[in-house]
Amino acid sequence: MSRLDDLTTPLSQEKAELLGRLLEGLSPEQAAWISGYLAGLSVGHRAFPAPTGATAIQSEVTILFGSQTGNARQLARRLQEKLAQAGLRAKVEDLGAYKKSRLKAERHLLIVTSTYGEGEPPDNARDFHEFLLSERAPRLAELRYAVLALGDRGYERFCQTGRDFDARLEALGARRLYPLAECDVDFEGTAAAWIEAVVERLGKEMGPLPAPIPALSWPAIQPAEKAEPVHTRNNPYPARVADNIKITGRGSTKDVRHLELAIEGSGLVFQPGDALGVAPRNCSVLVEEILATLGLDGAEQVALSKGGEASLAEALARDYEITTLTRLFLERWAALSGATELLALLQEENQGRLREFLAGREIIDVLQAYPVRGLKGEEFLKVLRPLQPRLYSIASSYEVDPDTVHLTVGVVRYEARGRARKGVASTFLAERVAETDTVPVYVHPNDNFRLPADPDTPIIMVGAGTGIAPFRAFVEARQARGARGHNWLIFGERHFRTDFLYQREWLDYRRQGFLQLDVAFSRDGVNKDYVQHRLLDRSRTLYAWLEEGAHFYVCGDASRMAPDVHEALIEAVRSASGRTREDAVAYVKELQAAGRYQRDVY
């Protein structure tokens, strides 16, 4: 009997149990794949040819994700699992690593992508986005596709990257498998409904993979359960505040806090590069002002959008966004108030005026300027968005201290249109939480911002302001692991005397020979000096490190600092290597594609 014949004969109980143990731990998609493979092998043994060409391609769904902070990646994995449970084989790929030459051969393509800033694609989707919207993109008449877009309605170009992908695929001749879904910051419900609908549609179109033939009578494979974290976005852990220290000096124009939160026994585990999700509370003074403006009773019991009931005052403090003014809020308030000025601002031709109106205003300004009388508490809640957790880069290493997690928080306070404004989460942590109070938190993994797998790899870290936070975790972890790779930090802030965050620690690392340190303080000299200027000053060293295999990291402001650093990196490569600008741009793109240039920007 051949080995192939042996695969298609009934198994003894002993062999079945052995095979069952060997197959323990398979993911759902792996279990579905091997079932389909063995069934196909058995059928092939009976003189049926294995599928080839288009038929073979149609048997697998490709899922691509574009993710800046990890949400799109997680949803792509969830989609893959749901497809596997439906008996459909699917593979998940990072858009940054996907070979664009394969696109023309795809038959079923699902894209899950975020948008960050004002309509920008996430870093790992930039190259694919540029390719797809170019003349180089192929005709895709054989492709069926669907797009799930993540965004924030607080930005004008909401879900723009997902919209671009959806429209361009259609223009290239692909047929939409299911309509584009656009998710706001509270994405869970919309995403879950889209995933369910897409899986159902694909199940009808493709059919499940063939089940194993009866002769393969081993016990049913039960994939090992993944260890899901106990404390999540929907079930945060109440971490006790162990320390809250102002780390900017006297006279600084900034208030930056170092917070330590006790998590012993919580089960929370984090890696360098991860973020901590913080569920804040709104300012009670603002809650009272809103209630007074609307003439509402804070003790009124109201139904919450997430289920359950609470007093109106508690709902406004804990569950709803009551500061940030968005187009969506204006649309809802204009409908309630009938205010002609608001209705006019929302017209397509008045986008410039709308941007000016939104700048420096909050929800309370609109409530006072365009009053609605007789509004009930639950009616008001319907015009608000749920209050979202805020993500802060973790500034400590779990290996060094697993019982506490550290944050570096820049407190947001400013004046606008005659009113004092406050950042919701930053002032919650700085002003409204006392030591020994608890803060609801969870770990938000960020697989797009990771240390090199090889501890001997050099790293270059560029951070401005509170963008220093993840690099504190990086260096702590590298030292704890005995990493021999060189570490180079380039840090920027306003003033050396008052704003050099964690100065003593960085200088200690430098004295130990563990860290190369460069700084830029923009307000200490006649000319403003920024981190990108340090990159240009050290262009030869920078390029030499990159040629040795160094990984390059950037953390900080997405609107100005990160683009300026990106341009400086290209120019440094160009000048130090003698390449053309075009070749320097290609070099930097290769760094990104290889995962050697990573950004955590906000």
C-alpha positions in Angstrom: 0.0 0.0 0.0 1.4 3.5 -0.9 1.6 6.3 1.6 -1.2 8.0 -0.4 -3.4 5.0 -0.1 -2.7 5.0 3.6 -4.1 8.5 3.9 -7.4 7.5 2.5 -8.1 4.4 4.6 -10.0 4.4 7.9 -7.8 5.2 10.9 -7.4 3.0 13.9 -8.5 4.6 17.2 -4.9 4.8 18.3 -3.8 6.6 15.1 -6.9 8.9 15.3 -5.9 9.9 18.8 -2.3 10.5 17.8 -3.3 12.6 14.8 -5.7 14.6 16.9 -2.9 15.4 19.3 -0.6 16.4 16.5 -3.3 18.8 15.1 -3.9 20.5 18.4 -3.4 24.2 18.4 -4.3 24.8 14.8 -5.9 28.2 14.1 -9.5 28.0 12.5 -8.1 28.9 9.1 -5.4 26.2 9.4 -8.0 23.6 10.4 -10.1 24.6 7.4 -7.1 24.5 5.1 -6.0 21.1 6.1 -9.5 19.7 5.9 -9.9 21.0 2.4 -6.4 19.8 1.4 -6.9 16.3 2.6 -10.3 16.1 1.0 -8.9 17.4 -2.3 -6.0 14.9 -2.0 -8.5 12.1 -1.5 -10.6 13.2 -4.5 -7.4 13.6 -6.6 -6.4 10.1 -5.7 -9.6 9.0 -7.3 -8.5 10.4 -10.7 -9.9 13.9 -10.4 -7.3 16.7 -11.2 -6.4 19.2 -8.6 -7.7 22.7 -9.2 -5.3 25.0 -11.1 -5.2 28.5 -12.4 -8.3 30.7 -11.7 -10.2 27.9 -10.0 -7.4 27.5 -7.5 -7.2 31.2 -6.9 -10.9 31.5 -6.3 -10.7 28.9 -3.5 -8.9 31.5 -1.3 -9.8 35.0 -0.1 -7.1 37.6 0.3 -7.5 40.1 3.2 -5.3 43.1 3.2 -5.0 45.6 6.0 -3.7 49.2 6.3 -3.2 50.0 10.0 -1.5 52.8 11.9 -2.4 51.8 15.5 -3.5 48.2 15.1 -7.3 48.3 14.9 -7.5 47.4 11.2 -5.0 44.6 11.7 -7.2 43.1 14.5 -10.3 43.4 12.4 -8.6 41.7 9.5 -7.7 38.8 11.8 -11.2 38.6 13.1 -12.5 38.6 9.5 -10.2 35.7 8.7 -11.4 33.7 11.7 -15.1 34.2 10.7 -14.4 33.1 7.2 -12.6 30.0 8.5 -15.6 29.2 10.7 -17.7 29.4 7.6 -15.4 26.9 5.9 -13.7 29.4 3.7 -9.9 29.7 3.4 -8.5 33.2 3.7 -5.0 34.7 4.1 -4.2 38.0 5.8 -1.4 40.2 4.6 0.0 43.6 5.6 -0.5 46.1 2.7 3.1 47.2 3.1 4.4 43.7 2.4 1.8 42.7 -0.3 3.4 42.2 -3.8 1.4 44.4 -6.1 2.1 42.1 -9.0 -0.3 39.6 -7.5 -3.3 42.0 -7.7 -4.3 41.1 -11.2 -4.5 37.4 -10.3 -6.8 37.9 -7.2 -10.4 36.9 -7.4 -11.8 37.8 -4.0 -10.2 40.7 -2.2 -11.2 42.3 1.1 -9.4 45.4 2.4 -9.6 46.7 6.0 -7.9 50.1 6.3 -7.8 53.1 8.6 -7.2 56.7 7.7 -5.2 59.0 9.9 -4.9 62.8 10.0 -6.6 64.7 7.2 -7.2 61.8 4.8 -3.7 60.2 4.8 -3.3 56.5 4.3 -1.6 54.6 7.2 2.2 54.2 6.7 2.0 50.6 5.6 -0.7 51.4 3.0 1.0 54.4 1.4 2.8 52.6 -1.4 -0.2 50.4 -2.3 -2.4 53.5 -2.3 -0.1 55.4 -4.6 0.1 52.4 -6.9 -3.6 51.7 -7.1 -4.4 55.3 -7.9 -1.7 55.5 -10.6 -1.8 54.6 -14.2 0.3 51.5 -13.4 -2.7 49.8 -11.8 -4.0 46.9 -13.9 -7.6 46.3 -15.1 -9.4 44.0 -12.6 -12.5 42.8 -14.4 -12.2 39.4 -12.7 -12.0 40.7 -9.2 -14.8 40.8 -6.5 -14.0 43.0 -3.6 -15.2 44.8 -0.4 -13.7 47.5 1.7 -14.1 48.2 5.5 -12.9 51.8 6.3 -12.0 53.1 9.7 -11.9 56.8 10.5 -12.9 59.6 12.7 -15.7 62.0 11.9 -13.8 64.7 13.7 -11.7 65.0 10.5 -13.0 66.5 7.3 -11.8 63.7 5.1 -13.5 61.0 7.0 -12.4 57.4 5.9 -10.7 58.9 2.9 -8.3 56.0 2.3 -11.1 53.4 2.4 -13.2 55.6 0.0 -10.2 55.9 -2.3 -9.7 52.1 -2.4 -13.4 51.4 -2.9 -13.8 53.9 -5.8 -10.6 53.0 -7.5 -11.2 49.3 -7.5 -14.6 49.9 -9.1 -13.0 52.2 -11.7 -10.5 49.5 -12.6 -13.4 47.2 -13.5 -13.7 45.2 -10.2 -17.1 44.3 -9.0 -18.2 45.2 -5.5 -19.0 42.2 -3.4 -20.5 44.3 -0.6 -20.9 48.1 -0.1 -18.2 50.1 1.5 -18.6 50.4 5.3 -17.4 53.5 7.1 -16.6 53.2 10.8 -16.3 56.1 13.2 -14.2 55.9 16.3 -16.8 53.6 17.9 -16.2 51.1 15.1 -17.1 47.8 16.7 -20.8 47.6 15.8 -20.4 48.7 12.2 -17.4 46.5 11.7 -19.1 43.4 13.1 -22.1 43.9 10.9 -19.9 44.3 7.8 -17.9 41.2 8.6 -21.0 39.1 9.1 -22.6 40.3 5.8 -19.4 39.8 3.8 -18.8 36.3 5.2 -22.4 35.4 4.3 -22.1 36.8 0.8 -18.8 34.9 0.2 -20.3 31.7 1.6 -23.1 31.9 -1.0 -20.7 32.8 -3.8 -17.9 30.4 -3.1 -19.4 27.7 -1.0 -17.5 26.1 1.9 -14.4 24.0 1.4 -15.2 20.3 0.9 -15.5 18.4 4.1 -13.1 15.4 4.7 -14.5 12.2 3.2 -16.0 9.7 5.7 -13.0 7.4 5.5 -10.9 10.0 7.3 -12.7 9.3 10.5 -10.5 10.9 13.1 -12.0 12.9 16.0 -13.1 16.4 15.2 -10.3 18.9 15.5 -10.8 21.4 18.2 -8.5 24.4 17.7 -6.8 25.6 20.8 -8.5 28.7 22.2 -6.4 31.9 22.0 -5.7 33.4 25.3 -7.8 36.6 25.0 -6.9 39.4 27.5 -9.4 39.7 30.3 -9.2 43.4 30.4 -10.1 45.1 27.1 -11.6 48.3 25.6 -15.0 47.1 26.8 -13.8 45.8 30.1 -10.9 48.0 31.3 -8.9 47.3 34.5 -9.2 49.9 37.3 -5.5 50.7 37.8 -4.6 52.6 40.9 -2.6 55.8 40.5 0.8 55.1 42.2 2.5 58.3 41.1 1.7 61.6 39.3 4.8 63.8 38.9 5.2 67.0 36.8 8.4 66.5 34.9 8.6 69.9 33.2 10.5 72.5 35.1 9.4 75.8 36.7 8.8 78.4 34.0 8.0 75.9 31.3 5.1 76.7 29.0 4.1 73.0 29.1 2.8 70.8 31.8 4.0 67.2 31.2 3.2 64.5 33.7 4.9 61.2 34.5 2.2 58.8 35.7 2.7 55.3 37.2 -0.4 53.1 37.4 -0.4 49.9 39.5 -1.5 46.8 37.6 -0.2 44.0 39.8 -2.5 41.0 39.5 -4.4 42.5 36.6 -3.2 40.1 33.9 -2.2 43.1 31.7 0.9 42.3 29.6 2.5 44.7 27.2 5.5 45.0 24.8 7.7 48.0 24.0 5.7 50.0 21.4 2.3 49.2 22.8 -0.2 51.9 24.0 -2.4 52.1 27.0 -6.0 52.8 26.4 -7.4 55.2 29.1 -11.1 55.6 29.6 -11.4 59.2 30.8 -14.2 61.2 32.5 -15.4 64.6 31.3 -15.0 67.7 33.4 -17.9 68.0 35.9 -17.9 71.8 35.6 -18.5 71.4 31.8 -21.2 68.9 32.5 -23.0 71.3 34.8 -22.7 74.1 32.3 -24.2 72.0 29.5 -27.1 71.0 31.7 -27.7 74.6 32.7 -27.6 75.8 29.1 -30.1 73.1 28.0 -32.3 73.5 31.1 -32.0 69.8 31.9 -32.1 68.0 35.2 -28.9 66.0 35.7 -30.8 63.5 37.9 -33.0 62.4 35.0 -32.6 58.7 34.3 -31.7 58.1 30.6 -31.1 55.0 28.4 -27.5 54.7 27.2 -26.5 53.9 23.6 -24.4 51.0 24.9 -27.3 49.6 27.0 -28.4 50.1 30.5 -29.4 53.3 32.3 -27.7 56.1 34.2 -28.5 59.6 35.4 -28.1 62.2 32.7 -25.2 63.9 34.6 -23.3 60.6 34.9 -23.9 59.7 31.3 -22.5 63.1 30.2 -19.5 62.7 32.5 -18.7 59.0 31.6 -20.2 57.9 28.4 -20.5 60.7 25.8 -18.2 63.1 24.0 -19.2 66.6 25.1 -16.2 68.7 23.9 -15.0 68.0 20.3 -17.1 69.7 17.7 -17.6 67.7 14.5 -19.5 68.1 11.2 -21.7 65.2 12.3 -22.7 67.0 15.5 -23.5 70.2 13.5 -25.7 68.3 11.1 -27.7 66.8 14.0 -27.9 70.1 15.9 -28.9 72.0 12.7 -31.7 69.6 12.2 -32.9 70.1 15.8 -32.4 73.9 16.0 -33.3 74.8 12.4 -30.5 77.4 12.6 -30.1 78.8 9.1 -26.4 79.7 9.7 -25.6 76.1 10.6 -27.5 74.8 7.6 -25.6 77.1 5.3 -22.2 76.1 6.7 -23.0 72.5 5.9 -23.4 73.2 2.2 -20.7 71.8 -0.1 -19.6 75.2 -1.3 -19.0 76.4 2.2 -16.3 73.9 3.3 -13.7 76.6 4.0 -16.1 78.6 6.2 -17.0 75.3 8.0 -13.4 74.7 8.8 -13.0 78.2 10.2 -16.1 77.7 12.3 -15.0 74.4 13.8 -11.6 75.8 14.7 -11.4 76.8 18.4 -15.1 76.0 19.1 -16.5 73.2 21.2 -20.0 71.7 21.6 -20.9 74.2 24.4 -20.3 77.1 22.1 -22.9 75.8 19.6 -25.4 75.0 22.4 -25.3 78.5 23.7 -25.3 80.2 20.2 -28.1 78.1 18.7 -30.4 77.1 21.6 -33.0 74.4 21.4 -35.8 74.7 24.0 -37.7 71.8 25.5 -35.1 69.2 24.5 -35.2 66.0 26.6 -32.1 64.4 28.0 -32.3 61.3 25.8 -32.9 63.5 22.7 -29.7 65.3 23.5 -27.7 62.1 23.9 -28.7 61.0 20.4 -26.7 63.9 18.9 -23.5 63.0 20.8 -20.9 60.4 20.0 -19.7 57.9 22.6 -16.7 59.0 24.7 -13.7 57.1 23.3 -10.7 55.9 25.2 -7.5 57.8 24.6 -4.3 55.9 23.7 -1.0 56.8 25.3 2.3 55.2 24.3 3.6 53.1 27.2 6.8 54.6 28.7 8.1 51.6 30.6 9.2 48.0 30.0 7.2 45.1 31.3 10.4 43.1 31.8 11.8 45.7 34.1 8.6 46.3 36.1 5.5 44.1 35.4 3.6 45.6 38.3 3.3 49.2 37.1 2.8 50.9 33.7 4.2 54.3 33.0 2.7 57.1 30.9 4.1 60.5 29.7 1.1 62.8 29.4 1.2 66.3 28.0 -1.6 68.2 29.6 -3.7 70.2 27.1 -4.9 73.6 28.2 -5.5 76.6 26.0 -7.7 79.7 25.5 -9.9 80.0 22.4 -12.7 82.4 21.6 -12.7 83.8 25.1 -13.0 80.4 26.9 -10.5 78.2 28.7 -10.3 74.8 27.0 -9.1 71.5 28.4 -8.0 68.2 26.9 -10.5 65.6 28.1 -8.1 62.7 29.0 -4.9 64.7 29.8 -6.7 67.0 32.4 -8.6 64.0 33.7 -5.3 62.4 34.5 -3.6 65.5 35.7 -6.4 67.3 37.6 -9.3 65.0 38.3 -7.6 61.8 39.5 -5.8 61.8 42.8 -3.2 59.4 44.0 -4.8 56.1 45.1 -7.8 56.8 42.8 -8.3 54.3 39.9 -8.2 54.8 36.2 -9.9 52.4 33.7 -7.2 51.1 31.4 -6.4 48.3 28.9 -3.4 47.4 26.7 -3.7 48.3 23.0 -1.1 46.3 21.0 0.8 48.2 18.3 2.5 45.6 16.1 3.5 48.4 13.7 5.9 49.8 16.2 8.2 47.0 17.4 11.8 46.6 18.4 13.9 44.4 16.0 13.7 40.7 16.6 17.5 40.6 16.7 18.8 42.4 19.8 22.1 43.1 18.1 20.4 45.3 15.5 21.1 49.1 15.9 18.1 51.4 16.5 17.7 55.1 15.8 14.9 56.8 17.7 13.5 60.3 16.8 11.1 61.8 19.3 9.8 65.2 20.1 7.9 66.2 23.3 5.9 63.4 24.7 6.9 61.3 21.7 9.8 60.3 23.9 7.6 57.9 25.8 7.9 54.7 23.8 11.7 55.2 23.5 12.0 55.1 27.2 10.4 51.6 27.1 12.6 50.6 24.1 15.9 51.5 25.9 14.7 50.0 29.2 13.9 46.7 27.5 17.1 46.6 25.4 19.2 47.0 28.5 17.2 44.4 30.4 17.7 42.0 27.5 21.4 42.6 27.2 21.0 43.8 23.7 24.3 44.6 22.0 22.9 46.7 19.2 23.7 50.4 19.4 21.0 52.8 20.5 20.7 56.4 19.2 18.2 58.9 20.5 17.4 62.2 18.9 15.1 64.2 21.2 13.6 67.7 20.7 11.6 70.1 22.8 11.4 73.9 23.5 13.9 74.6 26.3 16.9 72.6 27.6 16.4 73.9 31.2 12.7 73.2 31.6 11.7 70.7 29.0 14.4 68.0 28.8 12.1 65.1 29.7 13.8 62.2 31.6 17.1 64.1 31.3 18.8 62.3 34.1 17.9 58.8 32.7 19.2 59.6 29.2 22.4 61.1 30.5 23.0 58.0 32.7 22.5 55.7 29.7 25.0 57.9 27.8 27.6 57.7 30.6 27.2 53.9 30.6 28.0 53.9 26.8 24.6 52.4 26.2 23.1 55.4 24.3 24.2 57.9 21.7 22.2 61.1 22.4 21.5 64.2 20.3 19.1 67.0 21.3 17.4 70.0 19.7 15.8 72.7 21.7 13.8 75.0 19.4 13.5 78.1 21.7 17.0 78.3 23.1 18.7 80.0 20.2 18.2 82.7 17.7 17.2 80.1 15.0 14.7 77.4 15.8 16.4 74.1 16.0 14.4 70.9 15.5 15.0 67.1 15.4 15.1 67.1 11.6 18.1 69.5 11.8 20.0 66.9 13.9 19.3 64.3 11.2 20.7 66.5 8.5 23.7 67.4 10.7 24.5 63.7 11.3 23.5 62.5 7.8 26.8 60.5 7.2 26.4 58.7 10.6 22.7 58.2 10.0 23.3 56.6 6.6 26.1 54.5 7.9 23.8 53.1 10.6 21.1 52.4 8.1 23.6 50.6 5.9 24.5 48.4 8.9 20.9 47.4 9.2 19.6 49.9 11.8 15.9 50.3 12.3 14.6 53.9 12.3 11.7 55.0 14.6 9.7 58.2 14.8 7.2 59.2 17.4 5.4 62.5 17.8 3.2 65.1 16.0 1.8 63.8 12.7 1.0 67.1 11.1 4.4 68.8 11.1 7.2 66.9 12.9 6.7 63.5 11.3 6.6 64.9 7.7 9.6 67.1 8.4 11.6 64.1 9.7 10.6 62.1 6.7 11.9 64.7 4.3 15.1 65.1 6.4 15.6 61.3 6.2 15.3 61.3 2.4 17.7 64.3 2.2 20.2 62.7 4.6 20.2 59.5 2.5 20.6 61.5 -0.7 23.5 63.7 0.5 25.4 61.0 2.4 25.1 58.3 -0.4 25.4 60.5 -3.5 22.1 59.1 -4.8 19.5 61.1 -6.7 16.5 62.2 -4.8 14.4 59.6 -6.7 16.7 56.9 -5.6 16.8 58.2 -2.0 13.0 58.1 -1.9 13.1 54.5 -3.2 15.6 53.7 -0.5 13.4 55.0 2.3 10.4 53.2 0.8 12.4 50.0 1.0 13.1 50.7 4.7 9.4 51.0 5.3 8.5 47.9 3.3 11.1 45.9 5.3 9.7 47.2 8.6 12.9 49.1 9.3 11.2 52.5 9.3 8.3 52.7 11.7 6.2 55.6 13.0 3.9 56.1 15.9 2.4 59.5 15.1 -0.7 61.3 16.3 
